């Protein structure tokens, strides 16, 4: 198959591209700028908002992962970039592929379990209502921006990803240094749930979704075993053979991250992968400690 991949230089995209190529597929990165006559990539011109897909030939599937990094303090400008990069970018891509003479069969567009908001210990599947707050609103609009592709008959899957665990990027990579120095600990009460997935399972889940024509709409890309922050802290400390006993008070996080602390770090999301499991997907790393040992081996 020929895949068009946006966000190919990000944490997930940089792992997904070589993984797909190893499966025998062709991957065409969607980039902001390309060298003249380079037909190995598709291009987006940020000054005109135009997507040029004509040079890359027919596309079988679109994997849309691009978006402004949500980490850090949310200023007004940062929040606008987070929203625009997801909603406007997804809408433009959806409208463009909908207008192609030969349309791709499937579009997998990234979303996040932030869709559900802060929900305590409530078990959340794909049929659960949207939450409230900035992230939940972004995810709701993000998913709605794929409407043009769906209306054109393209199978659309909104992949609601949890915290992706891998050694080369994402949240885990940022945690490793303080934990290895013995400075790790639970965040706040530690009772907030974290929906996570090992990057190897995420890549396999993408392939599974592509291979199953009956799968459409939202899909929770998370482990079947969501865990609390306290449990995560204990498991990471065990795997690294380091103490993890220094709690991080919420007030410190709010001073550093502001609004983002409550919606990203202190929020509780207990999402489960109902659609994946119903369609026969088997997780290799459903257990957190086993996943961490594999990732950090």
QUIHU-V695653 format. One record per pair of residues at least 6 apart in sequence whose ideal C-beta (glycine too) atoms are under 6 Angstrom apart, sorted by the first residue. I is the first residue (numbers start at 0). GAP is how many residues later the second one is. D is the distance in Angstrom with one decimal. If there is no record, write none. Layout:
# QUIHU-V695653
i->I gap->GAP d->D
i->I gap->GAP d->D
This chain:
# QUIHU-V695653
i->0 gap->24 d->5.0
i->0 gap->59 d->4.2
i->0 gap->60 d->5.8
i->1 gap->24 d->4.7
i->1 gap->57 d->5.5
i->1 gap->58 d->4.9
i->2 gap->17 d->5.9
i->2 gap->22 d->5.8
i->2 gap->24 d->5.0
i->2 gap->58 d->5.1
i->2 gap->60 d->5.7
i->3 gap->24 d->5.1
i->3 gap->26 d->5.7
i->3 gap->55 d->4.7
i->3 gap->58 d->4.8
i->4 gap->12 d->5.9
i->4 gap->22 d->5.4
i->4 gap->24 d->5.6
i->4 gap->58 d->4.8
i->5 gap->24 d->4.2
i->5 gap->58 d->4.9
i->5 gap->59 d->5.8
i->5 gap->60 d->4.0
i->6 gap->6 d->4.2
i->6 gap->58 d->3.2
i->6 gap->59 d->3.8
i->7 gap->9 d->5.3
i->7 gap->21 d->4.0
i->10 gap->158 d->3.4
i->10 gap->159 d->5.0
i->11 gap->53 d->5.7
i->12 gap->52 d->4.9
i->14 gap->184 d->5.7
i->15 gap->187 d->5.8
i->16 gap->10 d->4.8
i->18 gap->184 d->4.8
i->19 gap->7 d->5.3
i->20 gap->6 d->5.7
i->27 gap->14 d->5.6
i->27 gap->28 d->4.8
i->28 gap->12 d->4.9
i->29 gap->12 d->4.8
i->30 gap->10 d->5.1
i->30 gap->12 d->5.9
i->31 gap->12 d->5.5
i->31 gap->14 d->5.7
i->33 gap->7 d->4.8
i->33 gap->9 d->4.3
i->38 gap->16 d->5.1
i->41 gap->11 d->5.1
i->41 gap->14 d->4.5
i->42 gap->9 d->4.9
i->43 gap->7 d->5.2
i->50 gap->45 d->4.4
i->57 gap->44 d->5.1
i->58 gap->45 d->4.7
i->59 gap->44 d->5.8
i->59 gap->45 d->5.9
i->60 gap->43 d->5.4
i->60 gap->45 d->4.9
i->60 gap->149 d->6.0
i->61 gap->35 d->5.9
i->61 gap->42 d->5.1
i->61 gap->45 d->4.3
i->62 gap->45 d->5.2
i->63 gap->29 d->5.8
i->63 gap->45 d->4.4
i->64 gap->45 d->4.8
i->65 gap->23 d->5.9
i->66 gap->18 d->4.8
i->66 gap->19 d->4.7
i->67 gap->13 d->4.5
i->67 gap->14 d->4.7
i->67 gap->17 d->4.0
i->69 gap->12 d->5.7
i->72 gap->184 d->5.4
i->72 gap->185 d->5.3
i->73 gap->185 d->5.3
i->73 gap->186 d->4.7
i->82 gap->55 d->5.5
i->85 gap->56 d->4.4
i->86 gap->54 d->4.7
i->86 gap->55 d->5.7
i->86 gap->58 d->5.0
i->89 gap->19 d->5.9
i->89 gap->52 d->6.0
i->89 gap->55 d->3.9
i->90 gap->54 d->4.1
i->93 gap->52 d->5.1
i->93 gap->54 d->4.1
i->93 gap->55 d->4.1
i->94 gap->53 d->4.6
i->96 gap->7 d->5.8
i->96 gap->52 d->5.8
i->97 gap->50 d->4.6
i->97 gap->51 d->5.3
i->97 gap->54 d->3.6
i->102 gap->51 d->5.6
i->105 gap->49 d->4.4
i->106 gap->42 d->4.9
i->106 gap->47 d->5.3
i->106 gap->49 d->5.0
i->107 gap->49 d->4.8
i->107 gap->51 d->5.7
i->108 gap->37 d->5.1
i->108 gap->49 d->5.7
i->109 gap->49 d->5.6
i->110 gap->28 d->5.3
i->110 gap->31 d->5.6
i->110 gap->32 d->5.3
i->110 gap->47 d->4.5
i->110 gap->49 d->4.6
i->111 gap->27 d->5.5
i->111 gap->48 d->5.9
i->111 gap->49 d->5.5
i->112 gap->47 d->5.2
i->112 gap->49 d->5.0
i->112 gap->82 d->4.8
i->112 gap->156 d->5.1
i->112 gap->158 d->4.5
i->113 gap->21 d->3.7
i->113 gap->25 d->5.2
i->114 gap->15 d->5.7
i->114 gap->21 d->5.9
i->114 gap->24 d->3.7
i->114 gap->45 d->5.7
i->115 gap->8 d->4.8
i->115 gap->12 d->5.9
i->115 gap->15 d->4.7
i->115 gap->153 d->5.5
i->116 gap->14 d->1.8
i->116 gap->15 d->5.3
i->116 gap->16 d->5.3
i->116 gap->19 d->4.2
i->117 gap->149 d->3.9
i->117 gap->150 d->5.8
i->119 gap->148 d->5.2
i->120 gap->149 d->5.8
i->122 gap->147 d->5.5
i->122 gap->149 d->6.0
i->123 gap->146 d->6.0
i->123 gap->147 d->4.5
i->124 gap->147 d->5.6
i->124 gap->149 d->4.0
i->125 gap->92 d->4.5
i->125 gap->94 d->5.8
i->125 gap->148 d->5.9
i->125 gap->149 d->5.3
i->129 gap->6 d->5.5
i->129 gap->10 d->5.0
i->132 gap->130 d->5.2
i->134 gap->128 d->5.1
i->142 gap->15 d->4.5
i->145 gap->10 d->4.8
i->148 gap->7 d->5.3
i->149 gap->6 d->4.5
i->154 gap->61 d->5.6
i->156 gap->52 d->5.3
i->156 gap->58 d->6.0
i->156 gap->62 d->5.7
i->157 gap->60 d->4.7
i->158 gap->60 d->5.6
i->158 gap->62 d->5.1
i->159 gap->58 d->5.6
i->159 gap->60 d->5.0
i->160 gap->60 d->4.6
i->161 gap->33 d->3.6
i->161 gap->34 d->5.0
i->161 gap->35 d->5.2
i->161 gap->60 d->3.8
i->162 gap->8 d->5.2
i->162 gap->31 d->5.9
i->162 gap->33 d->4.5
i->163 gap->6 d->5.1
i->163 gap->33 d->5.9
i->163 gap->35 d->5.4
i->163 gap->38 d->5.7
i->164 gap->7 d->4.8
i->164 gap->31 d->5.6
i->164 gap->33 d->5.3
i->164 gap->130 d->6.0
i->165 gap->33 d->3.7
i->166 gap->128 d->5.2
i->177 gap->6 d->5.4
i->178 gap->57 d->5.6
i->178 gap->61 d->5.5
i->178 gap->63 d->5.8
i->179 gap->60 d->5.8
i->181 gap->60 d->5.0
i->181 gap->61 d->5.2
i->182 gap->63 d->5.7
i->183 gap->60 d->4.1
i->184 gap->59 d->5.5
i->184 gap->60 d->5.7
i->184 gap->61 d->3.8
i->184 gap->62 d->4.6
i->185 gap->43 d->5.5
i->185 gap->44 d->4.8
i->185 gap->47 d->4.7
i->185 gap->61 d->5.1
i->186 gap->42 d->5.1
i->186 gap->61 d->4.8
i->187 gap->62 d->4.6
i->187 gap->78 d->5.3
i->189 gap->39 d->4.7
i->189 gap->40 d->3.2
i->190 gap->37 d->5.6
i->191 gap->37 d->5.3
i->191 gap->76 d->3.7
i->192 gap->33 d->5.1
i->192 gap->35 d->5.7
i->192 gap->75 d->4.6
i->192 gap->76 d->5.8
i->192 gap->77 d->3.9
i->193 gap->33 d->5.9
i->193 gap->35 d->5.9
i->193 gap->38 d->5.7
i->194 gap->27 d->4.2
i->194 gap->31 d->4.8
i->194 gap->74 d->5.0
i->194 gap->76 d->4.1
i->195 gap->27 d->5.5
i->196 gap->24 d->5.6
i->196 gap->25 d->5.2
i->196 gap->26 d->5.2
i->197 gap->87 d->3.9
i->197 gap->93 d->4.3
i->200 gap->82 d->5.3
i->200 gap->83 d->5.9
i->200 gap->84 d->5.4
i->201 gap->19 d->5.7
i->204 gap->16 d->5.2
i->207 gap->73 d->4.8
i->208 gap->6 d->5.3
i->211 gap->67 d->5.3
i->214 gap->64 d->6.0
i->218 gap->56 d->4.7
i->219 gap->51 d->4.9
i->219 gap->53 d->4.9
i->221 gap->49 d->4.9
i->221 gap->51 d->5.3
i->222 gap->63 d->5.2
i->223 gap->49 d->5.8
i->223 gap->62 d->5.1
i->224 gap->61 d->5.5
i->225 gap->44 d->4.8
i->226 gap->61 d->5.5
i->232 gap->11 d->4.9
i->234 gap->53 d->4.9
i->234 gap->54 d->4.7
i->236 gap->7 d->3.1
i->238 gap->53 d->4.5
i->238 gap->54 d->5.6
i->249 gap->16 d->5.8
i->252 gap->8 d->4.0
i->252 gap->12 d->5.6
i->253 gap->7 d->4.7
i->284 gap->6 d->3.7
i->284 gap->9 d->6.0
